[in-house]
Amino acid sequence: MSRKLGLAAEEQACNYLLQQGLVLLASNYQCRWGEIDLVMKDREYLVFIEVRARSSALFGGPFASITAAKQSKITKTANHFILTKNWSDKYPVRFDVIGIDQQKLQWLKNAF
C-alpha cells in the first residue's frame, strides 16, 4: 500500500469511527515493536485499530494481510502504550481492524 493511500485510509477510518462515537486518543503510535494506526476509546473499551486498504483485490482483500506476525507486533505495541500511558487495569482492551477496499469500509470488531 502506498503511503498516500495509507494516510487517506487512516483519515477515512478515523472520521468514520468518530462518527460512531469513539474518542481518538492517539494516531500512528510508535515504539520499538511497531506502530498502531489508531488508539481510541469505545465506551468502556480501549481499542487498538489497524487500518488496511487495498486498491486491488489481486493479492487478497484488506483483511488478508493481518498475519499472526502482524497481530503479535500490534499486541506488543499495545502493551507498550498501556504501560507507558498508565492505562493498565482502567479499561478492557479490544483489537479492531478497518478494511477499505475500493472505497468500501468494513469495521471488524474483536478481530483478534
C-alpha positions as CSV (number, residue, x, y, z in Angstrom):
1,M,0.0,0.0,0.0
2,S,1.4,3.4,-0.9
3,R,2.0,5.9,1.9
4,K,-0.5,8.3,0.3
5,L,-3.2,5.6,0.1
6,G,-2.5,4.6,3.7
7,L,-2.8,8.1,5.1
8,A,-6.1,8.6,3.2
9,A,-7.4,5.3,4.5
10,E,-6.4,6.1,8.1
11,E,-8.1,9.5,7.9
12,Q,-11.3,8.0,6.4
13,A,-11.3,5.3,9.1
14,C,-10.8,7.8,11.9
15,N,-13.6,10.0,10.7
16,Y,-15.9,7.1,10.4
17,L,-15.1,5.9,13.9
18,L,-15.5,9.4,15.4
19,Q,-19.0,9.5,13.8
20,Q,-19.7,6.2,15.5
21,G,-18.9,7.8,18.9
22,L,-15.4,6.6,19.5
23,V,-12.9,9.1,21.0
24,L,-9.4,9.4,19.5
25,L,-6.6,9.0,22.0
26,A,-3.6,8.6,19.6
27,S,-2.8,8.1,15.9
28,N,0.2,6.4,14.5
29,Y,1.5,5.4,17.9
30,Q,5.0,4.0,17.5
31,C,7.5,2.2,19.7
32,R,10.4,-0.2,19.0
33,W,7.9,-3.1,18.4
34,G,5.8,-1.4,15.8
35,E,3.1,1.1,15.0
36,I,-0.7,1.2,15.7
37,D,-2.7,3.3,13.3
38,L,-5.4,4.5,15.8
39,V,-5.9,4.2,19.5
40,M,-9.5,5.0,20.5
41,K,-11.9,4.7,23.4
42,D,-15.3,3.0,22.7
43,R,-17.4,3.4,25.8
44,E,-15.7,1.0,28.3
45,Y,-13.1,-0.3,25.9
46,L,-9.6,0.8,25.0
47,V,-9.4,0.0,21.3
48,F,-6.3,-0.5,19.1
49,I,-7.2,-0.2,15.5
50,E,-5.3,-1.4,12.4
51,V,-6.4,0.2,9.1
52,R,-5.8,-1.8,5.9
53,A,-6.6,-0.6,2.5
54,R,-6.2,-2.3,-0.9
55,S,-6.6,-0.6,-4.2
56,S,-6.9,-4.0,-5.9
57,A,-8.1,-7.5,-4.7
58,L,-5.3,-9.1,-6.7
59,F,-3.4,-10.1,-3.6
60,G,-6.4,-10.6,-1.4
61,G,-8.7,-8.2,0.4
62,P,-7.6,-5.8,3.1
63,F,-8.1,-8.3,5.9
64,A,-5.9,-10.9,4.3
65,S,-2.7,-9.0,5.3
66,I,-3.3,-9.3,9.0
67,T,-1.0,-12.2,9.7
68,A,-0.1,-13.8,13.0
69,A,3.2,-11.9,13.0
70,K,1.4,-8.6,12.4
71,Q,-1.0,-9.4,15.2
72,S,1.9,-10.1,17.5
73,K,3.5,-6.7,16.7
74,I,0.3,-4.9,17.3
75,T,-0.2,-6.7,20.6
76,K,3.3,-5.8,21.8
77,T,2.9,-2.2,20.7
78,A,-0.5,-2.0,22.5
79,N,1.1,-3.3,25.7
80,H,3.8,-0.6,25.4
81,F,1.1,2.0,25.0
82,I,-0.9,0.7,28.1
83,L,2.2,0.6,30.3
84,T,3.8,3.9,29.2
85,K,0.4,5.8,29.4
86,N,-0.6,4.1,32.7
87,W,-3.8,2.7,31.2
88,S,-3.4,-0.7,32.8
89,D,-6.5,-2.0,34.6
90,K,-8.5,1.0,33.6
91,Y,-10.4,-0.5,30.6
92,P,-10.7,-3.8,28.9
93,V,-8.7,-3.9,25.6
94,R,-10.1,-4.7,22.1
95,F,-8.3,-5.1,18.8
96,D,-10.3,-4.0,15.7
97,V,-9.4,-3.8,12.0
98,I,-10.8,-1.4,9.5
99,G,-10.7,-2.7,5.9
100,I,-11.1,-0.4,3.0
101,D,-11.4,-1.9,-0.5
102,Q,-12.4,0.3,-3.4
103,Q,-13.9,2.9,-1.0
104,K,-16.0,0.3,0.8
105,L,-15.2,0.5,4.5
106,Q,-15.7,-2.5,6.8
107,W,-15.2,-2.5,10.6
108,L,-14.2,-5.8,12.2
109,K,-14.5,-5.6,15.9
110,N,-12.6,-8.0,18.1
111,A,-10.6,-9.0,15.1
112,F,-8.0,-10.9,17.2
